[in-house]
Structure formats: C-alpha cells, structure tokens
Amino acid sequence: MPYDIVVLAKQVPDTKRVTGDAMKEDGTVNRAALPAIFNPEDLYALELAIEVKERFGGSVTCLTMGPVSAAEVLREALYRGADRVALITDRRAAASDTLATSYILSCAVTHAAPYDIVCCGRQAIDGDTAQVGPQLAQKLSIPQVTYVSDVEEIAGSLIRVRRHTDYGMQVVEAPLPALLTVTDKAPEPRYPAMKRVMKYKKAMSPAEAEARGLPSPMGDMLIETWDLDTIGADIERCGMAGSPTKVKRIQSIVLTGSGYHEVQPTQEGIEGLVHELIEDHTIG
Ligand SMILES: Cc1cc2nc3c(=O)[nH]c(=O)nc-3n(C[C@H](O)[C@H](O)[C@H](O)COP(=O)(O)OP(=O)(O)OC[C@H]3O[C@@H](n4cnc5c(N)ncnc54)[C@H](O)[C@@H]3O)c2cc1C
C-alpha cells in the first residue's frame, strides 16, 4: 500500500562554521555572516521518508517555511528524491515563535494533504527547542512518535518504529496518520543523485525566476510558493501577533576552562573525585 509523506525541513545557519562576526553586538546571531544549510536532522527525516517510499510506494513532499532564499533546501530535497516541494513564505510570518511556526506549518501540511506520515527532524540547530514537531502533531490532532531512528514495518494503517533514547531502544506502534520526529541515529542520508542534480538545478520559485529575469518555471521545475492566505492561516495566530514568547535577555556565553587537576587512577583518587563531584552537586 502506498504512503504519502510530508517532510518538514528548515534552513538554518551553519553553527559549525561560526566565525568572529557571526554574533552581533547585541548577542543575536548575524545570519548574514553564516552559510545557510539544510538542518542536519531534517536530512535524516527526508532519508527516512524516501526509504519508506522506496519500500512501500507513495510520494514525498518537502515543505519549508522561511525567506525566499530557503528555496535552496527545497532544491536539495529534489536532488535527494522528493517528488514535490513548497516554500511557505510571507512577511506576516516573521518573528514567529514555535507556537506560531507550528500553527503555520499545520496549515501548510493540511494544504498539502493527503498525508499518511509527517516527518520532522527532532530539533533545529539554531532555534534548538525541539518543540515544533510535537506542537505540529497536536495541531494536526494526530499521534506523534519522537526520537525515531527507524521504520520497522507499515501494515495498512499501522506503523511500527524504533525510538532511540538516552535510556535505550523502544519499539512503538502508532495508527496512521502519524508524525515522527527523526534523529541522527536514523539511516545516513544519501548523497544527491547526479542525474537529479542536473535535472533540478533549474527548479525555481517564481520569485527567484523574477529576480533573474526568467519566465516563471512550469511543471516539476516549479518550486511552489505559498503565502499565509494560500494555506488558509488565521493572521492573528502568525508572526508577532501569534507569538506569546517574550525574549527578556540574550546572553553570549563563552565557556572557558579554568585549569585542571590530575586524578590518580587509584581507589583513593577515584573516591576523592566522586566526593568532589557530589559536593559541588555535579552528581548525587
Ligand atoms: C520571540 C521569538 C521571536 C523569533 N523571531 C524570529 C524571527 O524573526 N526570524 C526567525 O527566523 N526566527 C525567529 N525566531 C525563532 C523561531 O521561533 C524558531 O526558529 C522556530 O519557531 C522553530 O523553532 P526551532 O528552531 O526551535 O525548531 P525545532 O522545534 O527545534 O525544530 C524541530 C523540527 O521542526 C521542523 N521545523 C522547524 N522550523 C521549521 C521551518 N521554519 N520550516 C520547516 N520545518 C521546520 C524541522 O523538521 C525541525 O527539525 C523567534 C523565536 C522567538 C522565541
């Protein structure tokens, strides 16, 4: 039986390539100074979705919400095997916190229906909250399985997955449609296929085509662009208006070592270390 899968992918700044000017004076991230990449765990979510499609048939749709430049992650999703992609972009979505983001994404997923499985990364490396997946499942009124590392089986409308947590492995069954948040314990993402890169490197959103003075692309070369009206979102629940989170203070913390002392590999040395760790409440 074929399954329609929607993958949520976020474009994020590459926090591994942080340089001196990556932070602004007020302590916020200077996004312009950092290369933008496909959020790493979202690549695992996409791979999981493509493998399910290869095993059972169906389709993979990849959605991202972001500025016009976020179309780059959608081209990458096409290179890796997505069938359909759409960019949700709208100035009225700016300054959305996770509540507003998950609301907008829930409208987009509903607009992209039908779907049997929604795959998110567990966490984005910039916002870092891991809230969007669970909030999205709640808004879609579907079950969620977090920390997914593998899909064992899908039979009819029942999915069986493995969860990889700090406490070990769990096998969980859920009725479909369901939302999975996927971690980097899932199968390694494949490399983009050269044939698909050659084909889809010309895929563009209408805004990108206009900026390059080209006619709007057609068919599967079109990166669909949806605004908040297209997906039927209530504007009051989007952007600043729909975001109850208030950021009181942003602090730049630099972790430095203040020296070290050596512990002898003896019974006494280890006991002393454990005692010290209990005293400063590191363990206990
Ligand atoms: C008060 C406030 C104001 C903010 N203002 C801005 C702003 O002006 N501009 C800005 O860029 N950010 C802003 N943010 C950050 C923004 O809220 C978060 O980046 C966003 O809600 C996603 O949360 P996260 O990064 O923690 O995602 P997580 O919950 O860690 O992400 C989990 C998964 O959800 C999916 N996902 C998350 N976001 C998206 C997305 N955009 N598209 C597709 N899939 C997604 C991915 O699969 C991801 O792996 C603001 C945050 C707050 C609290």
The ligand as an SDF file (V2000), in Angstrom:
LIG
                    3D

 53 58  0  0  0  0  0  0  0  0999 V2000
   10.1470   35.6970   20.3530 C   0  0  0  0  0  0  0  0  0  0  0  0
   10.7780   34.9580   19.2270 C   0  0  0  0  0  0  0  0  0  0  0  0
   10.9700   35.6310   18.0300 C   0  0  0  0  0  0  0  0  0  0  0  0
   11.5540   34.9760   16.9610 C   0  0  0  0  0  0  0  0  0  0  0  0
   11.7080   35.6520   15.8190 N   0  0  0  0  0  0  0  0  0  0  0  0
   12.2750   35.0530   14.7680 C   0  0  0  0  0  0  0  0  0  0  0  0
   12.4580   35.7520   13.5390 C   0  0  0  0  0  0  0  0  0  0  0  0
   12.1160   36.9360   13.4200 O   0  0  0  0  0  0  0  0  0  0  0  0
   13.0330   35.0980   12.4960 N   0  0  0  0  0  0  0  0  0  0  0  0
   13.4200   33.7930   12.6250 C   0  0  0  0  0  0  0  0  0  0  0  0
   13.9500   33.2170   11.6610 O   0  0  0  0  0  0  0  0  0  0  0  0
   13.2450   33.0870   13.7670 N   0  0  0  0  0  0  0  0  0  0  0  0
   12.6900   33.6940   14.8370 C   0  0  0  0  0  0  0  0  0  0  0  0
   12.5300   33.0020   15.9880 N   0  0  0  0  0  0  0  0  0  0  0  0
   12.9280   31.6040   16.0360 C   0  0  0  0  0  0  0  0  0  0  0  0
   11.7740   30.7450   15.6320 C   0  0  0  0  0  0  0  0  0  0  0  0
   10.7060   30.8380   16.5160 O   0  0  0  0  0  0  0  0  0  0  0  0
   12.1780   29.3080   15.6350 C   0  0  0  0  0  0  0  0  0  0  0  0
   13.3310   29.1950   14.8410 O   0  0  0  0  0  0  0  0  0  0  0  0
   11.0930   28.4460   15.0360 C   0  0  0  0  0  0  0  0  0  0  0  0
    9.8920   28.5870   15.7530 O   0  0  0  0  0  0  0  0  0  0  0  0
   11.4340   26.9820   15.0250 C   0  0  0  0  0  0  0  0  0  0  0  0
   11.8110   26.5750   16.3180 O   0  0  0  0  0  0  0  0  0  0  0  0
   13.1300   25.7500   16.4820 P   0  0  0  0  0  0  0  0  0  0  0  0
   14.1660   26.3460   15.6140 O   0  0  0  0  0  0  0  0  0  0  0  0
   13.3910   25.6280   17.9320 O   0  0  0  0  0  0  0  0  0  0  0  0
   12.7050   24.3450   15.8490 O   0  0  0  0  0  0  0  0  0  0  0  0
   12.6630   22.9120   16.4930 P   0  0  0  0  0  0  0  0  0  0  0  0
   11.4240   22.7710   17.2860 O   0  0  0  0  0  0  0  0  0  0  0  0
   13.9550   22.5950   17.1700 O   0  0  0  0  0  0  0  0  0  0  0  0
   12.5340   22.1180   15.1240 O   0  0  0  0  0  0  0  0  0  0  0  0
   12.0800   20.7680   15.0640 C   0  0  0  0  0  0  0  0  0  0  0  0
   11.7570   20.4190   13.6420 C   0  0  0  0  0  0  0  0  0  0  0  0
   10.6180   21.1690   13.1990 O   0  0  0  0  0  0  0  0  0  0  0  0
   10.7360   21.4410   11.8050 C   0  0  0  0  0  0  0  0  0  0  0  0
   10.8020   22.8940   11.5940 N   0  0  0  0  0  0  0  0  0  0  0  0
   11.0900   23.8640   12.4930 C   0  0  0  0  0  0  0  0  0  0  0  0
   11.0450   25.0740   11.9120 N   0  0  0  0  0  0  0  0  0  0  0  0
   10.7150   24.8690   10.6230 C   0  0  0  0  0  0  0  0  0  0  0  0
   10.5330   25.7110    9.4870 C   0  0  0  0  0  0  0  0  0  0  0  0
   10.6780   27.0300    9.5640 N   0  0  0  0  0  0  0  0  0  0  0  0
   10.2140   25.1570    8.3100 N   0  0  0  0  0  0  0  0  0  0  0  0
   10.0610   23.8130    8.1910 C   0  0  0  0  0  0  0  0  0  0  0  0
   10.2300   22.9520    9.2210 N   0  0  0  0  0  0  0  0  0  0  0  0
   10.5570   23.4750   10.4050 C   0  0  0  0  0  0  0  0  0  0  0  0
   12.0330   20.7760   11.3320 C   0  0  0  0  0  0  0  0  0  0  0  0
   11.7230   19.4790   10.9010 O   0  0  0  0  0  0  0  0  0  0  0  0
   12.8450   20.7340   12.6170 C   0  0  0  0  0  0  0  0  0  0  0  0
   13.8480   19.7470   12.6260 O   0  0  0  0  0  0  0  0  0  0  0  0
   11.9620   33.6260   17.0810 C   0  0  0  0  0  0  0  0  0  0  0  0
   11.7810   32.9670   18.2830 C   0  0  0  0  0  0  0  0  0  0  0  0
   11.2000   33.6070   19.3450 C   0  0  0  0  0  0  0  0  0  0  0  0
   11.0450   32.8560   20.6300 C   0  0  0  0  0  0  0  0  0  0  0  0
  1  2  1  0
  2  3  1  0
  2 52  2  0
  3  4  2  0
  4  5  1  0
  4 50  1  0
  5  6  2  0
  6  7  1  0
  6 13  1  0
  7  8  2  0
  7  9  1  0
  9 10  1  0
 10 11  2  0
 10 12  1  0
 12 13  2  0
 13 14  1  0
 14 15  1  0
 14 50  1  0
 15 16  1  0
 16 17  1  0
 16 18  1  0
 18 19  1  0
 18 20  1  0
 20 21  1  0
 20 22  1  0
 22 23  1  0
 23 24  1  0
 24 25  2  0
 24 26  1  0
 24 27  1  0
 27 28  1  0
 28 29  2  0
 28 30  1  0
 28 31  1  0
 31 32  1  0
 32 33  1  0
 33 34  1  0
 33 48  1  0
 34 35  1  0
 35 36  1  0
 35 46  1  0
 36 37  1  0
 36 45  1  0
 37 38  2  0
 38 39  1  0
 39 40  1  0
 39 45  2  0
 40 41  1  0
 40 42  2  0
 42 43  1  0
 43 44  2  0
 44 45  1  0
 46 47  1  0
 46 48  1  0
 48 49  1  0
 50 51  2  0
 51 52  1  0
 52 53  1  0
M  END
$$$$
